[in-house]
């Protein structure tokens, strides 16, 4: 993939891996909703927010194959400071879900359709 990072095959493989990770989002949200102790909640929520923020950066991004792709330090700090309760965490999850939805390629294939289905299911978690 590093030989032709812009190829459709490279991006589809990457997107499939991101989609696989994204498929666990409902389990993550359900688990976080069960945690009542504030410090334990933050301990569990911060890595999950960092993970979904990173997935947004990785999805459909050919630079993954040629350079380091990370979330900004400012965003990491913002997430760490603003995840003290489930409502704040759900806000950020919704934000990242909307961002990744905008990155779904317009051409039709089974992975893009499945990703859109996952997005739609994820949005239902916050209604």
C-alpha positions as CSV (number, residue, x, y, z in Angstrom):
1,X,0.0,0.0,0.0
2,X,2.9,2.4,0.6
3,X,3.9,2.1,-3.1
4,X,0.6,3.5,-4.2
5,X,-1.2,5.2,-1.3
6,X,-3.7,7.0,-3.5
7,X,-4.9,3.8,-5.1
8,X,-8.5,2.9,-4.5
9,X,-7.5,-0.5,-3.2
10,X,-5.3,1.1,-0.5
11,X,-8.0,3.5,0.7
12,X,-10.6,0.8,0.6
13,X,-8.5,-1.4,2.8
14,X,-7.8,1.4,5.2
15,X,-11.5,2.4,5.3
16,X,-12.5,-1.2,6.0
17,X,-10.2,-1.3,9.0
18,X,-11.6,2.0,10.3
19,X,-15.1,0.7,9.7
20,X,-14.4,-2.5,11.6
21,X,-13.2,-0.3,14.6
22,X,-16.2,1.9,14.2
23,X,-18.6,-1.0,14.4
24,X,-17.9,-1.3,18.2
25,X,-19.1,2.2,18.9
26,X,-22.5,1.2,20.3
27,X,-20.8,-1.2,22.8
28,X,-18.5,1.6,23.9
29,X,-21.4,4.0,24.5
30,X,-23.4,1.4,26.3
31,X,-20.5,0.6,28.6
32,X,-19.7,4.3,29.3
33,X,-23.3,4.9,30.3
34,X,-23.0,2.2,33.0
35,X,-20.0,3.8,34.7
36,X,-21.1,6.0,37.7
37,X,-17.9,6.9,39.4
38,X,-16.6,10.2,37.9
39,X,-12.9,9.4,37.9
40,X,-13.4,5.9,36.5
41,X,-15.7,7.4,33.9
42,X,-13.0,9.9,32.8
43,X,-10.4,7.1,32.8
44,X,-12.5,5.1,30.4
45,X,-13.9,7.9,28.3
46,X,-10.7,9.7,27.4
47,X,-9.1,6.9,25.4
48,X,-12.4,6.2,23.6
49,X,-12.8,9.8,22.6
50,X,-9.1,9.9,21.4
51,X,-9.8,6.7,19.5
52,X,-12.8,8.0,17.6
53,X,-11.1,11.3,16.9
54,X,-8.2,9.3,15.5
55,X,-10.5,7.2,13.3
56,X,-11.9,10.4,11.8
57,X,-8.3,11.5,10.9
58,X,-7.5,8.1,9.4
59,X,-10.6,7.5,7.4
60,X,-10.1,7.9,3.7
61,X,-6.8,9.6,4.2
62,X,-4.0,8.5,1.9
63,X,-1.4,10.3,4.1
64,X,-1.7,7.3,6.5
65,X,0.5,5.4,4.1
66,X,3.3,8.0,3.8
67,X,3.4,10.0,7.1
68,X,2.2,10.1,10.7
69,X,-1.4,11.0,11.1
70,X,-2.5,12.1,14.6
71,X,-5.1,14.3,16.3
72,X,-4.0,17.8,17.2
73,X,-2.6,18.3,20.7
74,X,-5.2,21.0,21.3
75,X,-8.0,18.6,20.5
76,X,-6.5,16.0,22.8
77,X,-6.4,18.6,25.6
78,X,-10.0,19.7,24.9
79,X,-11.2,16.1,25.0
80,X,-9.3,15.4,28.3
81,X,-10.8,18.6,29.9
82,X,-14.4,18.1,28.6
83,X,-15.3,14.5,29.3
84,X,-16.5,14.5,32.9
85,X,-20.0,13.2,32.2
86,X,-21.8,11.2,29.6
87,X,-23.6,14.2,28.0
88,X,-20.2,15.8,27.1
89,X,-18.8,12.5,25.8
90,X,-22.0,11.9,23.7
91,X,-21.6,15.5,22.3
92,X,-18.1,14.7,21.1
93,X,-19.0,11.2,19.8
94,X,-21.9,12.9,17.8
95,X,-19.4,15.5,16.5
96,X,-17.0,12.9,15.3
97,X,-19.7,10.7,13.8
98,X,-20.8,13.7,11.7
99,X,-17.3,14.4,10.6
100,X,-16.6,10.9,9.5
101,X,-19.9,10.7,7.7
102,X,-18.8,13.7,5.5
103,X,-15.7,11.7,4.5
104,X,-17.5,8.7,3.2
105,X,-16.7,8.5,-0.5
106,X,-19.5,9.3,-2.9
107,X,-19.0,6.2,-5.1
108,X,-21.1,3.3,-4.3
109,X,-19.6,0.1,-2.9
110,X,-20.5,-2.3,-0.1
111,X,-18.0,-0.8,2.4
112,X,-19.3,2.7,1.9
113,X,-22.9,1.5,2.3
114,X,-22.0,-0.4,5.4
115,X,-20.2,2.6,6.9
116,X,-23.3,4.7,6.2
117,X,-25.4,2.1,8.0
118,X,-23.0,2.2,11.0
119,X,-23.2,6.0,11.0
120,X,-27.0,5.9,11.0
121,X,-27.1,3.3,13.8
122,X,-24.7,5.4,15.8
123,X,-26.8,8.5,15.5
124,X,-29.7,6.6,16.9
125,X,-27.7,6.1,20.1
126,X,-28.0,9.8,20.9
127,X,-31.7,10.3,20.3
